[in-house]
Amino acid sequence: MFLKRIKENWKSGITVALVSIPLSISLAVASQASPIDGIITAIWAGLIASLFGGSNYNIVGPTGALSGILATYAIIHGADKLSVLAILAGVIILCAFLMKLERYLVFVPASALYGFTLGVACIIAFNQFNFATGLTNLPKHEKFIDNLIESFKHVGSASPAALIVFALFLFGLFALLKWVPKIPAVIALTPVGVLFGYFTSVGKIHIPLQTLQTKFGDIAPTLFQHHSFVFDATIIAPACTIALIAILETMLSAKIADGMTHTKHDKRKEMFALGIGNIASGFMGGIPATAALARTSLNIKTGAINKMSGTISSVAIASISVILISTFKYIPLAVIAAILVFTAYRMIELHHFTRLYRLDRKEFYLALVVAFITVYEDPIVGILFGVAAALIIFMDKLSHGQYELTMNDIKKGEVSHTAGIEKIHVLEGAHTLVYSIKGQLAYINALAHVGRFENDLSGYTNVVLRFRELYFIDLDGVGAIDEIIELVQDQHKNVYITGVNPLIEKLLEESKHFAKLKDQGYVFHKTSEVLVKLGFPLK
């Protein structure tokens, strides 16, 4: 069985490894960490996730979704703190696992996540300005936007050679994506970048280019790095945000993988593996990690059918890195910039924004605001604002109170049918109103329902309150029902109640009017029974 799984998954595992190495190096650099930090993360976080995870396809490692937060934190507090950040984020994920908090992921809407991803993609892309233009030794600022302004101030010192190399490699990546989509563009062009950088370093090609070696020195092959594990209070807020984003990205990636393969992942196992994977990455000297959707998708497309593919990928990354990592020091920073801009572009899924714009403009504009805050202020503030604003928008929608109303005439039968959240407009000659409350009746929308009956409505004799589709009610809802009954009875109209389901019946007994109406015979199982009693013809 073991050998069979290796045979079935080795091609996908090796392919993912070949893509993961340059991406892990590039994303680590984007996070203000060293290239080897990214490799260590891909090895250990990826290995743990493949051994203990609940998805057969997720590939865990450094990702663009986290790089914006990591870069901001590293600039302020130092890149050496990123390993501690990974450990604490892993501990928080495990705490979330123990408390089963994945149930509350519904509070983070897709619009906030799309906006955050768009913002992070912009940060990744524009953060490559210095690499793409050959600018060096510029002052560092805490905020991304200030660093970008600093770069623009020095654009006159840009290197034409670096800019040309950046443009050529970026064009090559997009060209391969369009014309040879079956071959991962990063795999194809990274060796070209290494050779080009080597020839410039030894003087075979006389072009002054910065490489990973000039920025980080020699890159020694290692599976473990010593770091100073010093904890301070400033790490808590970013660790919580990283844990949240890591969980969301991992679950989203696993869900999309399920859709591609018609399988079902285990959320609990995936959460547990993500937590211990981040802890392992931190202890070994890596940075925070999460599932990478692009690498997961590649894993599936190249034939993976089991978690063994992820295990093979991690082992292959370790093996290849030990043998060849020293050659990666020749990659020009302009090539790294091209890879990261290409990665940032592929993070943005325009069809999500198109669908939001078409179906829900509020959510669309919320996504854009989240992206703006993520870029201008801070990724942590961006995602937190997105969650808070989305909940407020959602509560506002609920507060209007969903209902359905039919107006019935004794002679003509049903004369009008409306549904939604607007006020009631009674037609002339409507004899009986059937008012259906949809979903829930609680403190958030009780006043909206009461408000529809507060006007002195005329032209009808009976009101039927239909509760067939009312699935939740609280004490404020019970109070609202009492108010509605009193308002209608004060207008000398008759009130009937129908469709009381077991989910709300116990709490309805707290109503001072419900029991009285029941004793009077004004509570019915079906609305049709009331209409027949009132003289409407039986259909």
C-alpha positions in Angstrom: 0.0 0.0 0.0 2.8 2.4 0.9 4.8 1.7 -2.2 1.6 2.0 -4.3 0.9 5.4 -3.0 4.4 6.5 -3.7 4.1 5.2 -7.3 0.8 7.0 -7.8 1.9 10.4 -6.3 5.6 10.8 -7.0 5.2 12.8 -10.3 2.8 15.4 -8.7 5.0 15.6 -5.6 8.2 16.3 -7.6 6.4 18.8 -9.8 5.1 20.7 -6.8 8.5 20.7 -5.2 10.1 22.2 -8.2 7.6 25.0 -8.2 7.7 25.4 -4.4 11.5 26.0 -4.1 11.6 29.3 -6.2 8.3 30.4 -4.8 9.3 29.7 -1.2 12.5 31.6 -1.7 10.7 34.5 -3.3 7.9 34.7 -0.8 10.3 34.6 2.1 12.2 37.5 0.6 8.8 39.3 0.1 8.2 38.7 3.9 11.6 40.4 4.7 13.0 37.0 5.7 16.0 35.1 4.2 15.6 32.7 1.3 16.5 29.7 3.5 13.7 30.6 5.9 11.2 30.0 3.1 12.8 26.6 2.2 12.7 25.5 5.9 9.0 26.5 6.1 8.1 24.6 2.9 9.9 21.5 4.2 8.6 21.3 7.8 5.2 22.9 7.6 4.5 21.0 4.4 5.6 17.7 5.8 3.6 18.0 9.0 0.5 19.1 7.1 0.8 16.1 4.7 1.2 13.6 7.6 -1.5 14.8 9.9 -3.8 16.9 7.7 -7.4 16.2 6.7 -7.1 17.1 3.0 -5.5 14.8 0.4 -4.4 17.7 -1.7 -3.5 20.8 0.3 0.1 22.0 0.0 1.2 24.1 3.0 4.1 26.5 2.9 5.0 30.3 2.6 2.2 32.2 0.9 1.5 35.6 -0.5 -1.6 36.0 1.8 0.7 36.2 4.8 3.7 38.0 3.3 2.2 41.5 3.7 1.7 41.1 7.5 5.1 39.4 7.9 6.9 42.1 6.0 5.3 44.9 8.0 6.1 43.1 11.3 9.7 42.3 10.2 10.4 45.9 9.2 9.2 47.2 12.7 10.5 44.4 14.9 13.1 42.5 12.9 13.0 39.4 10.7 14.4 37.3 13.4 11.1 37.5 15.3 9.2 35.7 12.5 10.0 32.3 13.8 8.4 33.2 17.2 5.5 34.6 15.3 5.0 31.2 13.5 5.1 29.3 16.9 2.6 31.6 18.6 0.3 31.5 15.5 0.5 27.7 15.6 -0.4 27.7 19.3 -3.4 30.0 18.6 -4.6 27.7 15.8 -4.4 24.8 18.2 -6.4 26.7 20.8 -9.0 27.4 18.0 -8.9 23.7 17.2 -9.6 22.7 20.8 -12.5 25.2 21.1 -13.8 24.1 17.7 -13.8 27.7 16.5 -13.8 26.7 12.9 -17.6 26.8 13.3 -17.3 30.6 13.4 -15.5 31.1 10.2 -18.8 32.1 8.7 -18.3 35.5 10.4 -15.5 36.2 7.9 -17.3 36.9 4.6 -15.9 36.3 1.2 -15.9 40.0 0.3 -13.5 40.8 3.2 -11.3 37.9 2.2 -11.2 39.0 -1.5 -10.5 42.5 -0.5 -7.7 41.5 1.8 -6.2 39.2 -0.9 -6.3 42.1 -3.4 -4.6 44.4 -1.0 -1.9 41.9 -0.2 -1.4 41.2 -3.9 -0.8 45.0 -4.4 1.6 45.1 -1.5 3.6 42.1 -2.9 3.7 43.6 -6.4 4.7 47.2 -5.4 7.1 45.9 -2.8 9.2 44.6 -5.7 9.8 48.1 -7.0 13.3 48.3 -5.6 14.3 44.9 -6.8 12.8 45.6 -10.3 14.6 48.9 -10.6 17.9 48.0 -8.8 17.5 50.5 -6.0 19.4 49.7 -2.8 20.1 51.1 0.7 16.9 53.2 0.9 15.6 54.2 4.3 13.0 51.7 5.8 9.6 52.9 7.1 7.0 51.1 9.2 4.2 51.6 6.6 4.2 50.1 3.1 2.9 53.3 1.5 5.8 55.3 3.0 8.4 52.8 1.7 6.7 53.1 -1.8 6.9 56.9 -1.7 10.6 56.6 -0.6 11.2 54.4 -3.7 9.5 56.8 -6.0 11.7 59.6 -4.7 14.8 57.8 -5.8 13.5 56.5 -9.1 16.1 58.6 -10.9 18.8 56.3 -9.6 17.1 53.2 -11.1 19.2 50.7 -13.0 18.1 50.3 -16.7 19.6 46.8 -16.7 17.6 45.6 -13.8 14.4 47.0 -15.2 15.0 45.3 -18.6 15.7 41.9 -16.9 12.6 42.3 -14.8 10.4 43.2 -17.8 11.8 40.3 -19.9 11.3 37.7 -17.2 7.8 39.0 -16.3 6.9 38.8 -20.0 8.3 35.3 -20.2 6.2 34.1 -17.2 3.0 35.5 -18.7 3.9 34.2 -22.2 4.4 30.6 -20.8 1.2 30.8 -18.8 -0.7 31.7 -22.0 1.0 29.6 -24.7 2.3 26.6 -22.7 0.0 26.4 -19.7 0.8 22.8 -18.9 4.4 23.7 -18.0 4.6 25.7 -14.8 6.2 29.0 -15.8 8.3 29.3 -12.6 9.9 25.9 -13.1 10.8 26.8 -16.7 12.3 30.2 -16.1 14.0 29.9 -12.7 17.0 27.8 -14.1 17.3 30.5 -16.8 17.5 33.2 -14.1 20.1 31.2 -12.2 22.3 30.8 -15.2 21.9 34.4 -16.2 22.8 35.6 -12.7 25.8 33.2 -12.6 27.2 34.6 -15.9 26.8 38.2 -14.7 28.5 37.3 -11.3 31.5 35.7 -12.9 31.8 38.5 -15.6 30.8 36.5 -18.6 27.9 38.9 -19.1 28.8 42.5 -18.3 25.6 43.7 -16.7 25.5 45.0 -13.1 22.8 43.1 -11.4 22.0 42.4 -7.7 21.5 38.8 -6.8 20.4 36.9 -3.7 24.1 36.5 -2.9 24.7 40.3 -2.9 21.8 40.8 -0.6 22.0 37.8 1.7 25.5 36.4 1.2 26.1 32.7 0.5 23.1 30.5 1.1 24.2 27.4 3.0 22.0 24.2 2.7 20.4 23.5 6.1 17.2 22.1 7.5 17.4 24.0 10.7 18.3 27.5 11.9 19.0 28.9 15.3 16.7 31.8 16.2 16.3 33.8 19.4 12.9 32.9 20.8 12.1 36.0 22.7 8.4 36.7 23.4 6.9 40.2 23.8 3.4 41.6 23.8 3.7 43.2 20.4 3.6 39.8 18.8 0.1 38.8 20.0 -2.1 40.9 17.6 -0.2 39.9 14.4 -0.1 36.3 15.6 -3.9 36.3 16.0 -4.4 37.8 12.6 -1.9 35.3 11.0 -3.7 32.4 12.7 -7.1 33.7 11.3 -5.8 34.2 7.8 -4.0 30.8 7.9 -7.1 29.0 8.9 -9.3 30.8 6.3 -6.8 30.2 3.5 -6.3 26.6 4.4 -10.0 25.8 4.7 -10.7 27.7 1.5 -8.0 25.8 -0.4 -9.2 22.5 0.9 -12.8 23.4 -0.1 -11.7 24.3 -3.6 -9.7 21.1 -3.8 -12.8 19.1 -2.8 -14.7 20.8 -5.6 -12.0 19.9 -8.1 -11.7 16.3 -7.0 -15.3 15.5 -5.7 -13.9 14.5 -2.3 -14.4 15.7 1.3 -11.7 16.9 3.6 -11.7 16.6 7.4 -11.7 20.2 8.9 -10.7 19.1 12.3 -7.6 17.2 11.1 -6.7 20.1 8.8 -6.9 22.6 11.6 -4.7 20.4 13.9 -2.1 19.8 11.2 -1.9 23.6 10.4 -1.3 24.4 14.0 1.5 21.9 14.6 2.9 22.6 11.2 3.4 26.3 12.1 4.9 25.4 15.4 7.3 23.0 13.7 8.2 25.6 11.1 8.9 28.2 13.9 11.1 25.9 16.0 13.1 24.9 12.9 13.7 28.5 12.0 11.0 29.0 9.4 8.2 31.5 9.1 4.3 31.2 9.4 2.7 29.1 6.7 -0.7 28.3 5.3 -2.1 26.3 2.4 -1.2 27.6 -1.0 -4.1 27.5 -3.4 -2.0 27.7 -6.6 0.3 24.9 -5.4 -2.6 22.8 -4.3 -4.3 23.2 -7.7 -1.0 22.2 -9.4 -0.8 19.2 -7.1 -4.3 18.1 -8.3 -3.7 18.8 -12.0 -0.4 16.8 -12.0 -2.1 13.7 -10.7 -2.1 13.7 -6.9 -4.6 11.3 -5.4 -3.4 11.1 -1.8 -1.5 13.1 1.0 1.6 11.1 0.0 2.1 13.7 -2.8 2.6 16.5 -0.2 5.0 14.3 1.8 7.0 13.5 -1.4 7.0 17.2 -2.2 8.5 18.2 1.2 11.1 15.4 1.0 12.0 16.5 -2.5 12.3 20.1 -1.5 14.7 19.1 1.3 16.7 16.8 -1.0 17.0 19.3 -3.9 17.8 22.2 -1.5 20.6 20.3 0.2 22.1 19.6 -3.2 21.3 22.8 -5.2 20.4 25.6 -2.8 23.8 27.2 -3.1 23.2 27.7 -6.8 20.0 29.8 -6.1 22.2 32.6 -4.7 22.8 33.6 -8.3 19.2 34.5 -9.0 19.0 38.2 -9.8 16.7 40.2 -7.5 15.0 41.5 -10.7 14.0 37.9 -11.5 12.7 37.4 -7.9 10.7 40.6 -8.5 9.2 39.2 -11.7 8.2 35.9 -10.0 6.6 37.8 -7.1 4.7 40.2 -9.4 3.5 37.2 -11.4 2.4 35.5 -8.2 0.6 38.6 -7.0 -1.3 38.9 -10.3 -2.4 35.2 -10.0 -3.6 35.9 -6.5 -6.3 38.3 -7.8 -9.3 36.4 -9.1 -11.2 39.0 -11.1 -14.3 36.8 -11.5 -15.0 37.1 -7.8 -15.1 40.9 -8.0 -17.2 40.7 -11.2 -19.7 38.5 -9.5 -19.8 40.8 -6.4 -20.3 43.9 -8.6 -23.2 42.1 -10.4 -24.9 40.6 -7.4 -24.1 42.8 -4.3 -22.7 46.3 -4.8 -22.3 46.9 -1.1 -20.1 43.8 -0.7 -18.1 44.8 -3.8 -17.3 48.3 -2.4 -16.5 46.7 1.0 -13.9 44.5 -0.7 -12.3 47.6 -2.4 -12.3 49.5 0.9 -10.6 46.5 2.7 -8.0 46.4 -0.1 -7.4 50.1 0.2 -7.0 49.9 4.0 -4.7 46.9 3.7 -2.4 48.8 1.4 -2.6 52.2 2.9 -2.7 51.4 6.6 -2.0 47.8 7.5 -3.1 44.3 6.5 -4.2 43.5 10.1 -6.4 46.6 10.2 -7.7 45.8 6.8 -9.0 42.3 7.6 -10.4 43.3 11.0 -12.2 46.3 9.4 -13.6 44.0 6.7 -15.0 41.5 9.3 -16.5 44.3 11.4 -18.0 46.2 8.4 -19.4 43.0 6.9 -21.1 42.1 10.1 -22.7 45.5 10.4 -23.9 45.3 6.8 -25.3 41.9 7.5 -27.1 43.0 10.7 -28.5 46.0 8.8 -30.0 43.6 6.2 -31.5 41.4 8.9 -32.9 44.5 10.7 -35.4 45.2 7.9 -37.2 42.0 8.6 -38.1 39.7 5.7 -41.8 39.0 5.1 -44.3 37.8 2.5 -47.8 39.3 2.2 -50.9 38.2 0.3 -54.1 40.2 0.1 -57.3 38.4 -0.4 -60.8 39.5 -1.5 -63.9 37.4 -0.7 -65.1 37.6 -4.3 -61.9 37.8 -6.3 -59.6 35.6 -4.1 -55.9 36.7 -4.0 -55.6 40.2 -5.3 -52.0 40.9 -4.5 -48.8 39.2 -3.4 -45.6 40.9 -2.3 -42.4 39.9 -0.5 -39.3 41.6 0.7 -38.6 44.3 3.3 -40.8 47.3 2.4 -43.8 48.8 4.2 -47.2 47.4 3.7 -49.5 49.0 1.1 -53.0 47.6 1.4 -55.0 47.5 -1.8 -58.6 48.8 -1.8 -61.0 46.0 -1.2 -58.5 43.6 0.5 -60.6 41.6 2.9 -57.9 39.4 4.6 -54.2 40.0 4.9 -51.9 37.0 5.3 -48.6 38.2 6.8 -45.8 35.6 6.8 -42.6 36.3 8.9 -39.5 34.8 7.3 -36.6 33.2 9.0 -36.2 34.8 12.4 -38.0 37.3 14.7 -35.5 38.7 17.2 -34.3 41.9 18.7 -32.5 42.9 15.4 -35.7 43.0 13.3 -38.6 43.0 15.7 -39.2 46.8 15.3 -39.3 46.5 11.5 -42.2 44.0 11.6 -44.1 46.1 14.3 -43.6 49.2 12.2 -45.5 47.8 9.3 -48.6 47.6 11.5 -48.3 50.9 13.3 -50.2 52.9 10.7 -54.0 52.8 10.8 -54.4 50.5 7.9 -57.9 50.4 6.4 -59.7 48.4 3.9 -59.3 45.0 5.4 -61.1 43.0 8.2 -58.7 40.2 9.1 -55.0 39.6 9.6 -53.5 36.1 9.5 -50.0 35.9 11.1 -48.4 33.0 9.4 -45.4 31.4 11.2 -44.7 28.4 9.0 -41.4 29.8 7.9 -40.4 31.4 11.2 -37.6 29.2 12.6 -36.2 31.3 15.4 -37.7 33.7 17.9 -36.4 35.4 21.1 -38.1 37.3 23.9 -38.0 40.5 21.8 -39.7 38.7 19.0 -42.4 37.5 21.4 -42.9 41.1 22.5 -43.2 42.2 18.8 -45.9 39.6 18.2 -47.8 41.0 21.2 -47.4 44.5 19.9 -48.6 43.5 16.4 -51.7 41.7 17.8 -52.5 44.8 20.0 -52.1 47.2 17.1 -54.4 45.1 14.9 -57.0 44.6 17.6 -57.0 48.3 18.5 -58.1 48.9 14.9 -61.0 46.5 15.6 -59.6 43.8 13.2 -59.5 40.1 13.8 -56.1 38.3 14.3 -55.5 34.7 13.5 -52.2 32.7 13.9 -51.3 29.8 11.7 -48.3 27.4 11.0 -46.8 27.5 14.5 -43.9 25.0 14.3 -42.3 23.2 17.2 -39.1 25.3 17.0 -40.9 28.4 18.2 -44.0 27.0 20.0 -42.5 26.8 23.5 -41.3 30.4 23.5 -44.6 31.6 22.0 -46.3 30.4 25.1 -44.6 33.4 26.8 -46.9 35.7 24.7 -49.8 37.2 26.7 -52.0 37.1 23.6 -51.1 33.7 22.1 -52.8 31.5 24.7 -55.9 33.8 24.6 -56.2 33.5 20.8 -55.7 29.7 21.1 -58.5 29.5 23.6 -60.7 31.5 21.3 -60.0 29.1 18.5 -58.0 31.7 16.5 -54.9 29.5 16.1 -54.8 27.1 13.2 -52.4 24.6 11.8 -52.9 25.7 8.1 -53.7 29.1 6.6 -56.1 27.5 4.2 -58.3 26.4 7.2 -58.6 30.1 8.3 -59.5 31.2 4.8 -62.2 28.5 4.5 -63.6 29.6 7.9 -63.7 33.2 6.7 -65.7 32.3 3.6 -63.1 32.0 0.9 -63.8 29.2 -1.6 -61.9 26.0 -1.1 -59.4 25.5 -3.9 
